[in-house]
Amino acid sequence: MQGSKFTKVVLSFLLCLSYQVAAQVQDLSIGKVYTYSSEKLKEQREYRVLLPESYKTGDQHYPVIYVLDGASYYLSAYSAVVALAGQSNMPESIVVAVSNPDRTSDMTPPDMRIPSVQQANADKFLGFLADELIPYIDKSYRTRPLRVLIGHSHGGIFSLYALSARPETFGWHIALDAPMHLDKHYLEKGVENFIKQNPKHAGRLVVGWSRYEWSSERWMKLEERADRGFKAWQIDLPEETHSSMYHMGMYKGLKRLFADHEYRHDQVLTLAELDKRYQAMNKEYGYEIPVPLWALRYGALEHLTSANPTEARPFVERLIQDTGSPMVLDDNALEWLEKLEKDPPTETREDYITKPDASPSEIKDYLGIWKNDKYRVEIYEEEGVVNGKLEQAFPGGETMKVAFTKFVKTKDGSLELSHSNGMPPLSGLLVYRLSVPKNGSLSGERTFKVYWPRMEGRSMPERFVLSKE
């Protein structure tokens, strides 16, 4: 009887729990579908609007990515934008995906001869975008003046046509696998002639292909004009088919288009260099992009950990000015800076990396391959210069491979091999100090060379023994 009551209680609890879990389930919703009654097209045209998550909670404005064949490609475009913006490879953006029920008619220029196309209505469709939909989107949403047009296949034809027909409509363009050969290379000639006649045009163009390529001679002429304002890049996707390339093409195309926005972990800039970079971006993007907080915190971190107070101070002061707080990660950067200025380390990162590299003759006993279950170190001579590689095995079977960038022979005859940390702070150096080889083996220790007060005591040397292969 008691067991029966206990069972009923448990069942009641599980039923209640399952109800609570079920009550928490929500349907995911990505964007909304609208229709626009167009005077230009004399019809209603469907389009989708997909907003970034931050749109709901802030008041900032966003560039707009316009996608042709939107009913088919909106998810690919949105996923590419979200992924890239999440890594600071491009700004958060609004995606507007426009449907093209009669795509060949919508996207064929009026004077381009394509045998299978009976009506070439690209001018009407471009008029709809430029004079109706874009003004409506700008009025209805918080937009920036930067607009990007993405088209695949026949959509690529239209994107290239729009560049020259109404260049003020879209500043930047991505044309994916547009059939460049049609009508005696009509598209190539059109873009080339437009750039010749408008040498100060400051747009951007990415063309991607798996099947249809641009003539190399004309493309070279286009690239040569980059110093005058217009920038053009190509991406090749040979592993994709014409039908499959649009998804990867959108991702790589947007990444290439916004390359100057990318969060570069391999670059440590001064604040003056960073300001100059963003001033150039402001001019090209058409709106002011302030140096973001992550860049200020990253710059402060890197210059502090490299024991460079001269370059660290401007970052710390700008952080305090912009946020009222000197915090970088969990550290007070101002206290860190003042400690560094008052009591600098005996050897900074700059001191270490400017030491002369050892010559092959100085370390001839170290040349070869040395390994244990975890490390495999290869030290070799190449054209009179010392080189080295490291492979590190992890318990799950993964392997990390890096190249050493510094080779220092110490006073006691040991050899120090080092490489930059693989993640911030890049100013940190992983140093492998190897003893003089004896009997086909050598001992070593691995340390993390970085000026970071709270890291003191956490980077105890890891000792190991390597045998010669």
C-alpha positions in Angstrom: 0.0 0.0 0.0 2.8 2.4 0.9 4.6 1.4 -2.2 1.5 2.2 -4.3 1.3 5.7 -2.6 5.0 6.3 -3.3 4.5 5.3 -6.9 1.6 7.7 -7.3 3.6 10.5 -5.7 6.6 9.9 -8.1 4.3 9.7 -11.1 2.6 12.9 -10.1 6.0 14.6 -9.7 7.2 13.4 -13.1 3.9 14.5 -14.8 4.3 17.9 -13.2 7.9 18.1 -14.3 7.1 17.1 -17.8 4.4 19.7 -17.9 6.8 22.4 -16.8 9.4 21.3 -19.4 6.8 21.2 -22.1 5.6 24.7 -21.0 9.0 26.0 -21.6 9.2 24.9 -25.2 8.9 27.7 -27.7 8.8 27.8 -31.5 11.8 29.5 -33.2 10.9 32.3 -35.5 13.4 33.8 -38.0 12.3 37.0 -39.7 8.9 38.0 -41.1 7.4 37.8 -44.6 5.8 41.0 -46.1 4.3 42.1 -49.4 4.8 45.4 -51.1 2.4 46.8 -53.7 4.7 48.1 -56.4 3.8 50.8 -58.9 7.0 50.0 -60.8 6.2 46.3 -61.2 2.4 46.6 -61.2 2.2 43.7 -58.8 2.7 42.8 -55.2 6.2 41.5 -54.4 7.1 39.4 -51.4 10.1 40.1 -49.2 11.5 38.9 -45.9 13.1 41.0 -43.2 15.5 39.3 -40.7 16.7 41.5 -37.9 19.8 41.0 -35.7 19.1 40.0 -32.1 20.3 43.3 -30.7 17.7 45.2 -32.7 15.1 44.4 -30.1 17.0 45.8 -27.1 19.0 48.8 -28.4 18.7 51.8 -30.6 21.6 51.4 -32.9 21.4 51.5 -36.7 22.5 48.7 -39.1 23.8 48.2 -42.6 21.3 46.3 -44.9 22.2 43.2 -46.9 19.8 42.7 -49.8 19.5 39.2 -51.1 18.0 38.2 -54.5 16.0 35.0 -54.9 15.2 35.7 -51.3 12.6 32.9 -50.8 15.3 30.4 -51.5 18.4 32.0 -50.0 17.3 34.0 -47.0 18.4 31.3 -44.5 21.9 31.0 -46.0 22.3 34.8 -46.0 21.0 35.2 -42.5 23.2 32.4 -41.1 26.3 33.9 -42.8 25.6 37.3 -41.4 25.0 36.1 -37.9 28.1 33.8 -37.9 30.4 36.6 -39.2 29.0 39.4 -37.0 29.3 37.1 -34.0 33.1 36.9 -34.6 33.3 40.7 -35.5 34.1 39.8 -39.1 31.4 42.2 -40.2 28.9 44.5 -38.5 25.6 43.3 -37.3 23.2 43.8 -40.2 19.6 43.7 -41.3 18.9 41.1 -44.1 16.2 41.9 -46.6 15.5 38.9 -48.9 13.5 39.8 -52.0 11.5 37.1 -53.9 11.9 36.7 -57.7 9.0 34.6 -59.0 10.1 35.3 -62.6 13.8 35.6 -61.9 15.1 35.6 -65.5 12.7 38.4 -66.4 13.4 40.4 -63.2 17.2 40.1 -63.5 18.0 40.4 -67.2 19.3 43.8 -68.4 17.2 45.4 -71.2 20.1 45.4 -73.7 21.5 42.0 -72.9 20.7 39.2 -75.3 19.9 35.9 -73.7 18.0 33.6 -76.1 15.9 31.9 -73.4 14.7 35.2 -71.9 11.6 36.8 -73.6 11.2 39.8 -71.3 14.2 41.7 -69.9 12.7 43.7 -67.0 15.9 44.4 -64.9 15.3 48.2 -65.2 11.8 47.9 -63.7 13.0 45.6 -60.9 15.9 47.9 -60.1 13.5 50.8 -60.0 11.3 48.9 -57.6 14.3 48.3 -55.3 15.8 51.8 -55.6 12.7 53.9 -55.6 10.2 51.9 -53.6 11.5 49.1 -51.4 14.7 50.7 -50.2 13.1 54.0 -49.1 10.4 52.0 -47.4 12.9 49.8 -45.5 15.0 52.9 -44.5 11.8 54.6 -43.2 10.6 51.5 -41.3 13.8 50.3 -39.7 17.0 51.8 -38.2 19.3 51.5 -41.2 22.7 52.7 -42.1 23.5 54.1 -45.6 25.7 51.1 -46.4 23.8 48.6 -48.6 25.1 45.3 -50.0 23.4 43.4 -52.9 24.0 39.7 -53.2 22.9 37.7 -56.3 23.6 34.1 -57.4 23.6 32.9 -61.1 21.1 35.1 -62.8 21.0 37.2 -59.6 24.7 37.7 -60.1 24.0 39.2 -63.6 21.6 41.6 -61.9 24.0 42.6 -59.2 26.7 43.5 -61.7 24.2 45.3 -63.9 23.0 47.3 -60.9 26.5 48.3 -60.1 26.8 50.3 -63.4 23.2 51.1 -64.1 22.4 52.8 -60.7 25.6 52.8 -58.7 24.2 55.0 -55.9 21.6 52.3 -55.0 24.0 49.7 -53.6 27.5 50.6 -52.5 28.8 47.0 -52.4 28.0 44.0 -54.5 28.5 40.2 -54.4 28.0 38.3 -57.6 28.1 34.5 -57.3 28.7 32.4 -60.4 27.2 34.9 -62.8 27.5 33.5 -66.4 30.1 35.9 -67.6 30.3 34.5 -71.1 26.8 35.4 -72.1 26.2 38.0 -74.9 29.9 38.3 -75.7 31.0 39.0 -72.1 28.4 41.7 -71.7 28.8 41.9 -67.9 32.5 42.2 -67.9 32.4 45.0 -70.5 29.7 46.8 -68.6 31.6 46.9 -65.3 34.9 47.7 -66.9 33.5 50.6 -68.9 31.7 52.0 -65.9 34.9 52.0 -63.8 36.8 53.6 -66.7 34.2 56.4 -67.0 33.9 56.8 -63.2 37.5 56.4 -61.8 36.6 57.9 -58.4 33.7 55.4 -57.8 34.5 54.0 -54.3 32.4 50.8 -54.3 33.4 47.2 -53.5 32.8 44.1 -55.5 33.3 40.4 -54.7 32.8 37.9 -57.5 32.7 34.2 -56.7 32.7 31.3 -59.0 32.7 27.5 -59.3 31.7 27.3 -63.0 31.7 30.8 -64.6 34.9 32.8 -64.4 35.8 36.4 -65.3 38.3 36.9 -68.1 41.7 37.1 -66.4 42.8 40.1 -68.6 39.7 42.2 -67.7 39.8 41.2 -64.1 43.4 42.4 -63.8 42.4 45.7 -65.1 39.6 45.9 -62.5 42.0 45.1 -59.7 44.5 47.7 -60.8 42.0 50.4 -60.0 41.9 49.5 -56.3 44.1 52.5 -55.4 41.6 54.9 -56.9 38.8 53.8 -54.6 37.0 50.9 -56.3 38.0 47.5 -54.7 37.4 44.2 -56.3 38.1 40.6 -55.1 37.5 37.1 -56.4 36.8 33.9 -54.5 37.1 30.5 -56.1 35.0 27.6 -54.9 36.1 24.7 -57.1 34.8 22.1 -54.7 31.2 23.3 -55.1 28.8 23.0 -58.0 26.9 25.9 -59.6 23.9 24.9 -57.6 25.6 24.4 -54.2 28.1 27.3 -54.2 25.7 30.0 -53.0 25.8 29.1 -49.3 29.6 29.1 -49.0 29.8 31.9 -51.5 27.7 34.2 -49.3 29.8 33.4 -46.3 33.2 33.9 -48.0 31.9 36.8 -50.1 30.7 38.8 -47.0 33.9 37.9 -45.1 36.0 39.2 -48.0 33.8 42.3 -48.5 34.2 43.3 -44.8 37.8 42.2 -44.4 38.8 45.5 -42.8 36.2 44.9 -40.1 37.7 41.6 -39.1 38.8 41.1 -35.5 42.5 40.3 -36.2 44.0 38.2 -33.3 47.3 38.3 -35.1 47.5 42.1 -35.1 48.6 44.2 -32.1 48.1 47.8 -33.0 48.8 51.1 -31.2 45.8 53.2 -30.4 46.9 55.7 -33.0 47.0 52.9 -35.6 43.6 51.7 -34.5 42.1 55.2 -34.8 43.6 55.6 -38.2 42.1 52.2 -39.3 38.6 53.1 -38.1 38.8 56.6 -39.7 39.5 54.9 -43.0 36.6 52.5 -42.4 34.2 55.4 -41.6 35.0 57.0 -45.0 34.4 53.8 -46.9 31.4 52.5 -45.0 29.7 55.9 -45.1 29.0 56.2 -41.4 30.9 56.6 -38.2 32.2 53.4 -36.6 33.7 54.1 -33.2 36.6 52.0 -32.0 34.7 49.2 -30.3 35.2 48.4 -26.6 36.5 44.9 -27.3 39.3 46.5 -29.4 40.2 48.9 -26.6 40.2 46.1 -24.0 42.2 43.8 -26.3 44.8 46.6 -27.1 45.2 47.4 -23.4 45.6 43.7 -22.5 48.2 43.1 -25.2 50.4 46.1 -24.4 50.2 45.4 -20.7 51.1 41.8 -21.0 54.0 42.7 -23.2 55.2 45.2 -20.5 54.8 48.2 -22.8 53.4 51.0 -20.6 53.9 53.7 -23.3 51.5 52.1 -25.7 49.2 50.7 -23.0 48.4 54.0 -21.3 46.4 55.5 -24.2 44.2 52.4 -24.3 43.6 52.5 -20.6 42.8 56.2 -20.6 40.4 55.8 -23.6 38.7 52.9 -21.7 38.1 55.1 -18.7 36.9 58.0 -20.8 34.4 55.8 -22.8 33.2 53.5 -20.0 34.2 55.1 -16.7 35.9 51.9 -15.9 39.5 50.6 -16.3 38.5 46.9 -16.1 40.1 44.5 -18.6 38.8 41.0 -18.1 38.9 40.8 -14.2 41.8 43.1 -13.8 42.0 46.8 -13.0 44.1 47.9 -15.9 45.0 51.3 -14.3 46.5 49.6 -11.2 48.3 47.1 -13.5 49.7 50.0 -15.6 50.9 52.0 -12.7 52.6 49.0 -11.2 54.3 48.3 -14.5 55.5 51.9 -14.8 56.8 51.9 -11.2 58.4 48.5 -11.3 59.1 47.3 -14.8 60.3 43.7 -15.4 64.0 43.2 -16.0 63.2 41.8 -19.5 60.2 42.8 -21.6 58.7 40.9 -24.5 60.4 43.3 -26.9 63.8 42.7 -25.2 63.3 38.9 -25.7 62.1 38.9 -29.3 64.9 41.2 -30.5 67.6 38.9 -29.2 69.6 37.4 -32.1 68.6 34.0 -33.3 71.0 31.2 -32.9 72.9 30.0 -36.0 72.8 26.4 -37.3 76.4 25.9 -36.2 75.6 27.0 -32.6 72.9 24.4 -32.2 74.1 21.6 -34.4 73.7 19.1 -31.5 70.0 19.9 -31.3 69.2 19.4 -35.0 66.8 16.5 -35.7 63.5 15.2 -34.3 63.0 14.8 -30.6 59.8 13.4 -29.1 57.9 11.8 -26.3 54.2 10.7 -26.0 53.1 14.4 -25.8 55.6 16.5 -27.8 57.3 16.1 -31.1 59.9 18.8 -31.8 61.7 19.1 -35.1 64.7 21.4 -35.4 66.3 21.8 -38.8 68.4 24.1 -41.0 66.9 25.7 -44.1 69.1 27.9 -46.3 71.5 28.7 -43.4 68.6 29.6 -41.0 67.4 27.7 -38.0 63.8 26.5 -38.2 61.6 24.4 -36.0 58.1 22.8 -35.6 56.2 21.5 -32.7 53.4 18.9 -32.6 51.5 18.5 -29.3 49.2 15.5 -28.8 46.1 15.8 -26.6 44.2 13.0 -24.8 41.3 13.0 -27.2 43.6 12.3 -30.2 43.8 15.9 -31.5 47.1 17.4 -32.4 48.2 21.0 -32.3 50.9 22.1 -34.8 52.9 25.3 -34.6 56.1 26.8 -36.0 58.7 28.2 -33.6 59.5 31.8 -34.3 62.4 32.4 -31.9 65.6 30.3 -31.3 67.8 31.7 -28.5 71.0 30.1 -27.3 71.5 30.8 -23.6 74.7 31.4 -21.7 74.7 27.9 -20.2 74.4 26.3 -23.7 70.7 25.5 -23.5 68.3 26.3 -26.4 65.1 28.2 -26.0 62.4 27.7 -28.7 59.3 29.9 -28.5 56.1 30.9 -30.3 53.3 33.3 -29.7 50.4 32.3 -27.6 47.6 31.0 -29.9 44.9 33.2 -28.3 44.9 36.5 -26.5 47.2 37.6 -25.1 49.3 37.1 -28.2 52.0 39.0 -26.4 52.5 36.0 -24.3 55.2 33.6 -25.4 55.3 29.9 -24.9 59.0 29.1 -24.3 60.5 25.6 -24.4 63.9 25.5 -22.8 65.9 22.5 -23.9 69.1 21.2 -22.1 72.2 20.2 -23.9 71.6 16.7 -25.5 73.2 13.8 -23.7 73.0 10.1 -24.8 70.3 10.7 -27.4 67.9 12.5 -25.1 67.4 16.0 -23.6 65.3 17.4 -20.8 63.2 20.5 -21.1 60.7 22.8 -19.5 57.8 24.7 -20.9 56.9 28.2 -19.4 54.6 31.0 -20.3 56.5 34.3 -20.6 54.0 37.1 -20.0 53.8 40.1 -17.8 50.4 39.6 -16.0 50.2 40.0 -12.2 47.4 37.6 -11.7 49.2 34.9 -13.8 52.1 34.9 -11.4 52.3 31.5 -9.8 50.0 29.9 -12.4 52.6 29.2 -15.0 54.8 26.8 -13.2 57.3 25.1 -15.6 56.1 21.9 -17.1 59.1 19.5 -17.3 59.6 16.8 -19.8 62.2 14.5 -21.5 62.6 14.0 -25.2 64.4 11.2 -27.0 65.9 11.5 -30.5 64.0 9.8 -33.2 
